Amino acid sequence: MRRLAPFALAVGLVAAITATAAAQPGPSHVCLALARDLQQSARPLEGRALAEALFEAASLDCPGIAADMLARGASVTARNRTGATALTLASARGAGEVVDLLLAAGAALDHRDLRGATPLLHAARAKRRPMVRRLLAAGADPDAADIKGVTPLIAAAFNGDARMVQQLIEGGAEPGRADASGKDAMIYAAGRGFAQVVSVLIAAGVDVAAPRGNGLTPLMWAAGHANDAPEREAIAAAGALVAAGADLSPVDKRGRDALMIAAERGHAAMVAWLLEQGADPSRRDHAGARAADLVASPELRRLLAR
């Protein structure tokens, strides 16, 4: 069977990488290992093996190997078992040089894998801010959503990356677009206590008052924020919403307002802050319960009884 020893990959590329690979771990070391694996493989580099080698080079950020595979005829349209192309893998890895090579070779910028995710969405989910910038500059669709309706902007908001959210908005992303569950970037940012993201979205004109699914407003999501969100950040997010015009009085489909939701979730600092803002602890939901009736903590119940 053919081997790679006579080819540039085994000679020029391995020699070029060896000088730095021994000195430090990282991409050079990884790429050298990949080059050696390819050199020692008994499989001829053609067909599926060639595509797999390109996938590996993209996943590991090895532009020299990627260029060699493309020169040997590797197809940029080849897909792995998840429907991802080499461009998808390189984008998720943040492999800028590899992405440039693939785009120059004709890779589909907005290719969707089996879950409908584009390279830009993969980059956003992987928190690859420079890659997001690169793909947007290349013309990637900023609003391309996966099968669940998740857009790159929603992914960036979920991750709490305010700079990426700004990047995507400047790149043309629709800031108020919702996913299949009815939640938009504002809801994810508020519910996870990402105050900076909330502020960016407010500046972009996202409605802070309109109810989303089940009648829940962004303020209600901030009030009932995720348990792993620092309470101070969640309160900052709620404060930004109130300053932008969010009202404390709306209720969800159960008849519960932001104070009731915070109380039920056991968020004492948020409850105290909402009371300071004028929330009414005497209000009752559709079942007749007040905020104090929804808490398990005696201390919180006393706070609500004042």
Residue pairs with C-beta under 8 A, 6 or more apart in sequence:
1 42
1 43
1 44
2 44
2 45
3 10
3 39
3 41
3 42
4 10
4 38
4 39
4 41
4 45
5 11
5 39
7 68
8 68
9 35
9 38
9 39
9 65
9 68
10 35
10 38
10 39
13 35
13 64
13 65
13 68
14 32
14 35
14 36
14 39
16 64
17 28
17 31
17 32
17 35
17 64
18 32
20 28
21 28
21 29
21 31
21 32
27 60
27 61
27 62
30 60
30 61
30 62
31 57
31 60
31 61
31 62
31 64
31 65
34 56
34 57
34 60
34 62
34 65
35 62
35 65
38 45
38 53
38 65
41 49
43 49
45 53
45 69
45 72
46 73
50 69
50 72
50 73
50 74
51 74
51 75
51 78
53 65
53 69
53 74
54 66
54 69
54 70
54 74
54 78
54 86
55 78
55 80
55 86
55 89
56 62
56 65
57 63
57 65
57 66
57 69
57 86
57 98
58 66
58 86
58 87
58 89
58 90
58 93
58 95
58 98
58 102
59 89
59 90
59 93
60 93
60 95
61 90
61 93
61 94
61 95
61 97
61 98
62 95
62 98
63 95
63 97
63 98
63 101
66 86
66 90
66 98
66 101
66 102
67 101
70 76
70 101
70 102
70 105
74 86
76 85
76 86
76 87
76 102
76 105
76 106
76 107
76 108
77 85
77 107
77 108
78 85
78 86
79 85
79 113
80 89
82 113
82 114
82 115
83 112
83 113
83 114
83 115
84 113
84 122
85 102
85 107
85 108
85 111
85 113
85 119
86 98
86 102
86 107
87 99
87 102
87 103
87 107
87 108
87 109
87 111
87 119
88 111
88 113
88 117
88 118
88 119
88 122
90 98
90 99
90 102
90 119
91 99
91 119
91 120
91 122
91 123
91 128
91 131
91 135
92 119
92 122
92 123
92 125
92 126
92 128
93 126
93 128
94 123
94 126
94 128
94 130
94 131
96 130
96 131
96 134
99 119
99 131
99 134
99 135
100 134
103 109
103 138
109 118
109 119
109 135
109 138
109 139
109 140
110 118
110 119
110 120
110 140
110 141
110 144
111 118
111 119
112 118
112 144
112 146
115 146
115 147
115 148
116 145
116 146
116 147
116 148
117 125
117 146
117 150
118 140
118 141
118 144
118 146
118 152
119 135
119 140
120 132
120 135
120 136
120 140
120 141
120 142
120 144
120 152
121 144
121 145
121 146
121 150
121 151
121 152
121 155
123 131
123 132
123 135
123 152
124 132
124 152
124 153
124 155
124 156
124 159
124 164
124 168
125 155
125 159
127 159
127 161
127 164
129 161
129 163
129 164
129 167
132 152
132 156
132 164
132 167
132 168
133 167
136 142
136 167
136 168
136 171
136 172
142 151
142 152
142 153
142 168
142 171
142 172
142 173
143 151
143 152
143 153
143 172
143 173
143 174
143 177
144 151
144 152
145 151
145 177
145 179
147 180
148 179
148 180
148 181
149 178
149 179
149 180
149 181
150 179
151 173
151 174
151 177
151 179
151 185
152 168
152 173
153 165
153 168
153 169
153 173
153 174
153 175
153 177
153 185
154 177
154 179
154 183
154 184
154 185
154 188
156 164
156 165
156 167
156 168
156 185
156 197
157 165
157 185
157 186
157 188
157 189
157 194
157 197
157 201
158 185
158 188
158 189
158 192
160 189
160 192
160 194
160 196
160 197
161 197
162 194
162 196
162 197
162 199
162 200
165 185
165 189
165 197
165 200
165 201
166 200
169 175
169 200
169 204
175 184
175 185
175 186
175 201
175 204
175 205
175 206
176 184
176 185
176 186
176 205
176 206
176 207
177 184
177 185
178 184
178 212
181 213
182 212
182 213
183 212
183 213
184 206
184 212
185 197
185 201
185 206
186 198
186 201
186 206
186 208
186 218
187 212
187 216
187 218
187 221
189 197
189 198
189 201
189 237
190 198
190 218
190 219
190 221
190 222
190 225
190 237
190 238
190 241
191 221
191 222
191 224
191 225
191 226
192 225
192 226
192 229
193 222
193 225
193 226
193 229
193 230
193 231
193 233
193 234
193 236
193 237
194 229
194 233
194 237
195 233
195 234
195 236
195 237
195 239
195 240
198 218
198 222
198 237
198 240
198 241
199 240
202 208
202 240
202 241
202 244
208 217
208 218
208 219
208 241
208 244
208 245
208 246
209 217
209 245
209 246
209 247
209 250
210 217
211 217
211 250
211 252
212 218
214 252
214 253
215 250
215 251
215 252
215 253
216 252
217 246
217 247
217 250
217 258
218 241
218 246
219 238
219 241
219 242
219 246
219 247
219 248
219 250
219 258
220 250
220 252
220 256
220 257
220 258
220 261
222 234
222 237
222 238
222 241
222 258
222 270
223 238
223 258
223 259
223 261
223 262
223 265
223 267
223 270
223 274
224 258
224 261
224 262
224 264
224 265
224 267
225 231
225 234
225 237
225 265
225 267
225 270
227 265
231 267
231 269
231 270
232 269
234 267
234 270
235 269
235 270
235 273
238 246
238 258
238 270
238 273
238 274
239 273
242 248
242 277
248 257
248 258
248 259
248 274
248 277
248 278
248 279
249 257
249 280
250 257
251 257
251 285
252 261
254 285
254 286
254 287
255 284
255 285
255 286
255 287
256 264
256 285
256 294
257 279
257 280
257 283
258 274
258 279
259 271
259 274
259 275
259 279
259 280
259 281
259 283
259 291
260 283
260 285
260 289
260 290
260 291
260 294
262 270
262 271
262 274
262 291
263 271
263 291
263 292
263 294
263 295
263 300
263 304
264 291
264 294
264 295
266 295
266 296
266 297
266 300
268 297
268 299
268 300
268 303
271 291
271 300
271 303
271 304
272 303
275 281
275 303
275 304
275 306
281 290
281 291
281 292
281 304
281 305
281 306
282 290
283 290
283 291
284 290
290 304
291 304
292 301
292 304
292 305
295 301
295 304
